[in-house]
């Protein structure tokens, strides 16, 4: 019996999205077809979210379009839950991922990453009325929310000493649980947490220092050296000509972190 790629994907529990048959690690193929297939959650302001016009927008979305323009192609986004994004990339469902993904040694063993296009660190978020938690050490014995499969989840497991670590699909679920008193605190990325508090007026606050500041990069499948060689100079030019600073100010306010 012949088992084709579609059957293998179905057996792995990964949905086959439109256009997946052309996902590639070849720059020539991307340019031949005229578009790059990029996965994102669309649920992590200000990096990637759905705007009032029902279109994807955000810091990562702007960067993706800059990269695609530099490659001379269009971009086609696939929106899906964070839990399926990196497995989907491994399965060849899309060419790249752009969803505030931290570059780590562990991930570098499995994926290729572009040069960084931004930075983020890990923070603790609590209700504004909380006067006892001042950082990660204060989470001992509490119920703490974090995002499934994230760098923040790994950090919380190693350092929070929580009574229960509640892994949720993404930032909106974490903040909703925290606002509704279903958890005592959340461990999240600073950019998303700060934007949520600012844009919703939620009675929440970031406490303590930031932890593990690290770079964000576009994620590609292993073996994408051709694509990386084309994308990295695009990112470098955008950093040098002031585009990076303008994007950072637009989405986060002020100059980018050093």
Residue pairs with C-beta under 8 A, 6 or more apart in sequence:
5 21
5 92
6 16
9 15
9 16
9 20
9 91
9 93
10 16
12 87
12 91
14 84
14 87
14 88
14 91
14 93
15 80
15 84
16 93
17 78
17 80
17 93
17 94
19 37
19 76
20 37
20 92
20 93
20 94
22 29
22 33
22 37
23 37
23 92
23 93
23 94
23 95
24 30
24 95
25 95
25 220
25 221
25 222
25 223
25 224
25 226
25 227
26 226
26 227
27 71
27 226
27 227
27 229
27 230
28 226
30 36
30 71
30 73
30 95
30 227
31 71
31 72
31 73
33 73
34 73
34 74
35 68
35 73
35 74
35 75
35 76
36 67
36 68
36 71
36 73
36 74
36 75
36 76
36 95
36 96
37 76
37 78
37 94
37 95
37 96
38 64
38 68
38 75
38 76
38 77
38 78
38 94
38 95
38 96
38 97
38 98
38 218
39 77
39 78
39 79
39 80
39 85
39 88
39 89
39 93
39 94
39 96
39 97
39 98
39 99
40 48
40 56
40 60
40 61
40 64
40 77
40 78
40 79
40 85
40 97
40 98
40 99
41 48
41 79
41 80
41 81
41 82
41 85
41 99
41 170
42 48
42 49
42 50
42 56
42 77
42 79
43 49
43 82
43 169
43 170
43 171
43 172
44 58
44 82
44 99
44 100
44 170
44 171
44 189
44 192
45 58
45 171
45 192
45 195
45 196
45 199
46 58
46 59
46 191
46 192
46 195
46 251
46 252
47 58
47 59
47 60
47 99
47 100
47 191
47 192
47 251
48 56
48 58
48 59
48 60
48 61
48 98
48 99
48 100
49 56
49 57
49 58
50 56
50 57
51 57
56 77
56 79
58 251
59 118
59 191
59 247
59 248
59 250
59 251
59 252
60 98
60 99
60 100
60 216
61 77
61 98
62 247
62 250
62 251
63 98
63 117
63 118
63 218
63 235
63 238
63 247
64 75
64 77
64 98
64 218
65 75
66 234
66 238
66 243
67 75
67 114
67 218
67 231
67 234
67 235
68 74
68 75
70 230
70 231
70 233
70 234
70 237
71 230
71 231
71 234
78 88
78 93
78 94
80 88
81 169
81 170
82 99
82 147
82 148
82 149
82 150
82 169
82 170
83 148
83 149
83 169
85 97
85 99
86 97
86 101
86 107
86 110
86 111
86 149
86 219
88 94
89 96
89 97
89 111
89 219
89 220
89 221
90 110
90 111
90 221
92 221
95 220
95 221
95 227
96 218
96 219
96 220
96 227
97 218
97 219
97 220
98 218
98 219
100 118
100 120
100 189
100 191
100 192
100 216
101 107
101 113
101 216
101 217
101 218
101 219
102 120
102 151
102 214
102 215
102 216
103 113
103 116
103 214
103 215
103 216
103 217
104 151
104 214
107 113
107 219
110 222
111 219
111 220
111 221
111 222
112 219
112 220
112 221
112 222
112 223
112 224
112 225
112 227
112 228
113 217
113 218
113 219
113 220
114 217
114 218
114 220
114 228
114 231
114 232
114 235
115 217
115 231
115 232
115 235
115 236
116 215
116 216
116 217
116 235
117 216
117 217
117 218
117 235
117 238
117 244
118 215
118 216
118 248
118 256
119 213
119 214
119 215
119 216
119 256
119 257
120 189
120 190
120 191
120 213
120 214
120 216
121 189
121 190
121 210
121 211
121 212
121 213
121 214
122 151
122 152
122 155
122 187
122 188
122 189
122 190
122 210
122 211
122 212
123 187
123 188
123 189
123 190
123 193
123 206
123 207
123 208
123 210
123 211
124 133
124 135
124 136
124 138
124 139
124 185
124 186
124 187
124 206
124 207
124 208
125 175
125 178
125 185
125 186
125 187
125 188
125 193
125 197
125 204
125 205
125 206
125 207
126 133
126 178
126 184
126 185
126 186
126 204
126 205
126 207
127 178
127 181
127 203
127 204
127 205
128 203
128 204
128 205
129 203
130 185
130 205
130 207
132 138
133 139
133 142
133 184
133 185
133 207
133 208
134 207
134 208
135 207
135 208
135 209
136 155
136 156
136 159
136 160
136 187
136 208
136 211
138 207
138 208
139 156
139 160
139 161
139 162
139 184
139 185
139 187
140 160
140 161
140 162
141 161
141 162
141 163
142 160
142 162
142 163
142 183
142 184
142 185
143 162
143 163
143 164
143 166
143 182
143 183
143 184
143 185
144 156
144 160
144 162
144 164
144 165
144 166
144 183
144 184
144 185
144 186
144 187
145 166
145 168
145 173
145 174
145 177
145 178
145 183
145 185
145 186
145 187
146 152
146 153
146 156
146 165
146 166
146 167
146 168
146 174
146 186
146 187
146 188
147 153
147 167
147 168
147 169
147 170
147 171
147 174
147 188
148 167
148 168
148 169
149 167
150 189
151 212
151 214
152 187
152 188
152 189
153 165
153 167
153 187
155 187
155 211
155 212
156 162
156 165
156 187
157 165
159 211
160 187
166 177
166 183
168 174
168 177
171 188
171 189
171 192
171 193
171 196
172 196
174 183
174 186
174 188
175 186
175 193
175 196
175 200
175 202
175 204
177 183
177 186
178 185
178 186
178 204
179 202
179 203
179 204
186 193
190 206
190 210
191 252
193 204
193 206
194 206
194 252
195 251
195 252
196 202
196 204
197 204
197 205
197 206
213 257
218 231
220 227
220 228
237 243
238 244
244 256
245 255
245 256
248 254
248 255
248 256
249 255
